[in-house]
Amino acid sequence: MIYWLQEATEAGAQGAASSWPSAILSGGVVGAVVGLVGVLIGQYLAQRRHSQSLQQAAELEAQRAHEAALQNFF
């Protein structure tokens, strides 16, 4: 029984030692995925902000044109 426990402990230690590279690799993959998602969200928000500013500029220009037309009319 003691021999079996000793072998199981050694096998667990070897399994733990061999699982470190996979743990580091999976941590790196998870970090890369989180970073990529962050970059994609940032790009989406920047594009959305840019399109909103273009829309606001167009609305402001239309309002100015309307005001100029009213001034010319009067």
C-alpha positions in Angstrom: 0.0 0.0 0.0 2.8 2.4 0.9 4.6 1.6 -2.4 1.4 2.3 -4.3 1.0 5.7 -2.6 4.6 6.6 -3.2 4.2 5.8 -7.0 1.0 7.8 -7.1 2.7 10.7 -5.5 5.7 10.6 -7.8 3.4 10.2 -10.8 1.4 13.2 -9.6 4.6 15.3 -9.2 5.7 14.3 -12.7 2.2 15.2 -14.0 2.3 18.5 -12.3 5.8 19.2 -13.7 4.7 18.4 -17.2 1.5 20.4 -16.8 3.4 23.7 -16.1 4.2 24.3 -19.8 0.6 23.6 -20.8 -0.6 25.9 -18.0 1.7 28.7 -19.2 0.7 28.1 -22.8 -3.0 28.2 -22.0 -2.5 31.3 -19.9 -0.7 33.0 -22.8 -3.5 32.0 -25.2 -6.1 33.3 -22.8 -4.2 36.5 -22.4 -3.8 36.9 -26.2 -7.6 36.3 -26.7 -8.5 38.9 -24.1 -6.1 41.3 -25.6 -7.5 40.7 -29.1 -11.0 41.2 -27.9 -10.0 44.4 -26.2 -8.4 45.7 -29.4 -11.5 44.8 -31.4 -13.8 46.5 -29.0 -11.6 49.6 -29.1 -11.6 49.7 -32.9 -15.4 49.3 -32.9 -15.9 52.1 -30.5 -13.5 54.4 -32.3 -15.3 53.7 -35.6 -18.6 54.3 -34.0 -17.4 57.6 -32.4 -16.0 58.7 -35.8 -19.3 58.0 -37.7 -21.3 59.8 -35.0 -19.0 62.9 -35.3 -19.4 62.8 -39.1 -23.2 62.6 -38.7 -23.2 65.5 -36.2 -21.1 67.6 -38.6 -23.5 66.9 -41.4 -26.4 67.9 -39.3 -24.7 71.1 -38.2 -23.9 72.0 -41.8 -27.5 71.3 -42.8 -28.7 73.6 -39.9 -26.3 76.3 -41.1 -27.5 76.1 -44.6 -31.1 76.3 -43.4 -30.3 79.4 -41.3 -28.5 81.0 -44.3 -31.5 80.3 -46.5 -33.8 81.9 -43.9 -31.5 85.0 -43.7 -31.5 85.3 -47.5 -35.3 85.0 -47.6 -35.8 87.8 -45.0 
